[in-house]
Amino acid sequence: MTCLFFTADWCSVCRTVRPLIEKLQATGYEIRIVNTDQEKEFSAKFNVTALPTTIILQDSRELKRFVGKISEGTLRTLLTKKIVEYKIY
């Protein structure tokens, strides 16, 4: 599983969640931090319209999307368990 964390330097909620994201990265979780101001096309590809947005991917398919704060426990659980049902759009 992969996690995309969409953020921006000016976002105060993003600044509170980012240390959690960096902590999980340091312990081996596959999380990509995406600065929406620097990666506008990539952010648009995922229809990111609010920050922070956290997207869980499996085999390049979006499984879960969270807008706003996400807890460490929730994120850890989602990244460690295999989710077999895909959310189709």
C-alpha positions as CSV (number, residue, x, y, z in Angstrom):
1,M,0.0,0.0,0.0
2,T,1.0,3.5,-0.7
3,C,-0.1,6.8,0.9
4,L,-0.1,10.2,-0.6
5,F,-0.2,13.1,1.8
6,F,-1.2,16.4,0.0
7,T,-0.1,19.5,1.8
8,A,1.0,23.1,1.4
9,D,3.4,25.2,3.5
10,W,0.6,27.8,4.2
11,C,-1.9,25.2,5.6
12,S,-1.9,25.3,9.4
13,V,-3.7,21.9,9.8
14,C,-1.1,20.3,7.4
15,R,1.7,21.6,9.6
16,T,0.1,19.8,12.6
17,V,-0.3,16.5,10.8
18,R,3.0,16.6,8.9
19,P,5.2,15.5,11.9
20,L,3.0,12.3,12.2
21,I,3.5,11.6,8.5
22,E,7.2,12.1,8.8
23,K,7.3,9.8,11.8
24,L,5.5,7.1,9.9
25,Q,7.9,7.5,6.9
26,A,10.9,7.1,9.3
27,T,9.5,3.8,10.5
28,G,9.2,2.4,7.0
29,Y,5.7,3.3,5.8
30,E,5.5,4.2,2.1
31,I,4.2,7.7,2.3
32,R,4.8,10.4,-0.3
33,I,4.4,14.0,0.8
34,V,3.0,16.1,-2.1
35,N,3.3,19.9,-1.9
36,T,0.3,21.0,-3.9
37,D,1.8,24.4,-4.7
38,Q,4.8,22.7,-6.3
39,E,3.0,19.7,-7.9
40,K,-0.2,21.3,-9.2
41,E,-0.7,18.8,-12.1
42,F,-0.2,15.8,-9.9
43,S,-2.6,17.2,-7.3
44,A,-5.2,17.9,-9.9
45,K,-4.9,14.3,-11.2
46,F,-6.2,13.2,-7.8
47,N,-8.8,16.0,-7.6
48,V,-7.4,17.4,-4.4
49,T,-9.5,20.5,-3.5
50,A,-8.9,20.7,0.2
51,L,-5.9,20.3,2.5
52,P,-4.6,18.2,4.0
53,T,-5.8,15.3,1.9
54,T,-4.5,11.8,2.5
55,I,-5.1,9.1,-0.1
56,I,-4.5,5.4,0.4
57,L,-3.6,3.5,-2.8
58,Q,-3.3,-0.2,-3.5
59,D,-2.1,-1.3,-7.0
60,S,-2.5,2.4,-8.1
61,R,-6.2,2.4,-7.2
62,E,-7.6,4.8,-4.6
63,L,-9.0,2.9,-1.6
64,K,-9.6,5.6,0.9
65,R,-9.5,9.4,1.1
66,F,-9.4,11.6,4.2
67,V,-9.7,15.3,4.1
68,G,-8.5,17.1,7.2
69,K,-6.7,15.6,10.2
70,I,-6.1,11.9,10.4
71,S,-5.0,10.0,13.5
72,E,-1.8,8.0,13.6
73,G,-3.8,4.9,14.6
74,T,-6.1,5.1,11.7
75,L,-3.3,5.7,9.2
76,R,-1.2,2.8,10.7
77,T,-4.1,0.5,10.5
78,L,-4.9,1.3,6.9
79,L,-1.3,1.0,5.8
80,T,-0.7,-2.3,7.5
81,K,-3.8,-4.3,6.6
82,K,-4.6,-5.6,3.2
83,I,-7.8,-4.1,1.9
84,V,-9.4,-6.4,-0.8
85,E,-12.4,-4.3,-1.8
86,Y,-11.7,-1.5,-4.1
87,K,-13.6,1.8,-4.1
88,I,-14.6,2.3,-7.7
89,Y,-15.5,5.8,-9.0
